[in-house]
Structures are given as C-alpha cells and as structure tokens.
C-alpha cells in the first residue's frame, strides 16, 4: 500500500496512531511517521512501512455507511 504525506495511519505493532510524513530516503520499505503523543508532540519515528495501516478519511467513512445502510434495506 502506498502512503501520501498527511495520511492518517495506525502502527500495528506499537498500537499508535499518527500522520505519515514521508518514506525514508533509502527505501520505500521504511517510513517516517509523527505519532499522536500529548507528552511529546514532535514524536517522529523511522519505522517499517509494512506495519502501517491507512485509516479511512471522512468521505471514505461516509461511503462505507451508505453502502452498509443500502445493504440493510428489505
């Protein structure tokens, strides 16, 4: 899965949410992510990209709700 700058992501191993910043300079297998951390708002980490899941944005959530509601109609 390809990520774009600003995508909301979830790290499966660390169980943390964050914002994708960019891929590492040496490989697309590694990424830099700024994680949500109230103690350290600049919590940027160099991590393995295969541990990331992209979170759906608002319009994708609305599409899923509409699809779900349409499937429940009798």
C-alpha positions in Angstrom: 0.0 0.0 0.0 1.3 3.4 -0.9 1.0 6.3 1.5 0.9 10.0 0.9 2.2 12.9 3.0 -0.5 13.7 5.6 -2.3 10.3 5.6 -3.6 9.2 8.9 -2.0 5.8 9.8 -2.1 3.1 12.5 1.0 1.2 13.5 0.0 -2.5 14.1 3.0 -3.3 16.4 3.1 -0.2 18.5 -0.7 0.3 18.6 -0.3 4.0 17.9 -2.0 6.5 15.6 -0.1 9.1 13.6 0.5 11.0 10.4 2.6 9.7 7.6 5.4 12.2 6.8 7.5 10.6 4.1 9.3 7.5 3.0 12.8 7.1 4.1 15.5 8.4 1.7 17.0 4.9 1.2 13.8 2.7 0.7 10.0 2.8 0.4 10.0 -0.1 2.9 10.7 2.4 5.7 8.8 5.5 6.6 8.8 8.5 8.9 5.7 9.0 11.0 4.7 11.6 13.5 2.7 9.8 16.2 0.0 11.3 18.3 1.7 11.8 21.7 0.5 14.5 24.1 3.7 14.3 26.1 5.9 14.9 23.0 4.1 16.5 20.1 7.2 16.0 17.9 7.3 12.2 18.3 8.6 11.3 14.8 9.9 7.8 14.3 11.6 6.0 11.5 9.6 2.7 11.2 8.9 -0.2 8.9 6.1 0.7 6.4 4.7 -2.8 6.4 3.5 -2.3 9.9 1.3 0.7 8.9 -2.4 0.7 8.0 -4.0 3.6 6.3 -7.0 5.0 8.2 -10.1 6.0 6.2 -10.8 9.7 5.7 -14.2 11.3 6.2 -15.5 10.7 2.6 -14.5 7.0 2.7 -16.3 6.6 6.0 -19.5 8.1 4.6 -19.3 5.8 1.5 -19.0 2.8 3.9 -22.0 3.9 5.9 -24.1 4.4 2.8 -23.1 1.0 1.5 -23.9 -0.6 4.8 -27.3 1.1 5.1 -28.2 0.2 1.5 -27.4 -3.5 2.2 -29.8 -3.4 5.2 -32.8 -2.4 3.2 -35.5 -5.0 2.8 
